[in-house]
């Protein structure tokens, strides 16, 4: 089992955020108004609920664990 530091989770979180942000803008400026709504909804559902909350919870858990056990992550 490999421990993942909160810094690594931050990096994952940011990379997801940036990739979705870019795809959102490509979507938003290239597609028509009907698909714009679909695009926004899809990205919102996928990104906000799956990735960001997952990574934020992980970061929070790691920070809590660090305080409790006070051991250093590799």
N, C-alpha and C positions, 0 to 999 in steps of 0.2 A: 504493500500500500504506500503510495507516494503522497506526501503532504504537499499541498499547494498553498503558497503564501497569499496573503491578501493583495500584495503587489501584483502577483500574476493574475489574480482574478480581476483586478482593476484594468490590467492590460487587455484581458479577454473582453471585459465589459466595454472598454473604449473601442476596441476593434469591431465588435458587433455594432456598436452605436454608429461608428463612422461608415461602415459598409451599408447599413440600413438607411442612413442619412443620404448617402450618395445615390442609392437605388431609388429612394423616395424622390429626390430632385430630378433624376432622369425620367422617372415615371411621370412626375407632375408636369414637367415642361414639354414632354414629347407626346403625351397621349391626350385624347379628347376629354371633354368634361365628364362624360358618362364613366369612362374608365378611371378618371381621377379619383372619384369617390371610392371605387373598388380598390384602387391602389392604396389610398390612404388607410382604408379599413384593414386591408391585408397586412400592411406594414405595421399598423398599430397593434393588431391582434398578435402577430408573430413576435414583434420586437418587445413591446411594452410588457406583455403578460408573461411571455416565456423567458426571454433572455435577461432583461434588466432586473426583474424581481429575483430571479434565480441567482444571479451574480451578486446582487446587493445582499441577499440573505446569506450567501456563502461568505462574503467579506465580513459581515456582521458576526457570523458564527466563529470565524477564525479569530477575530479580534477579541471575542468573549473567551474563547479557549485559551488564547495567549495570556490573558489576564489571570484566568483561573489556574492554569498549570505553570505558567511563566517559563515554558521551555522554548528554545529557539528553533524556528523553522529553517531547514536547509535552503 
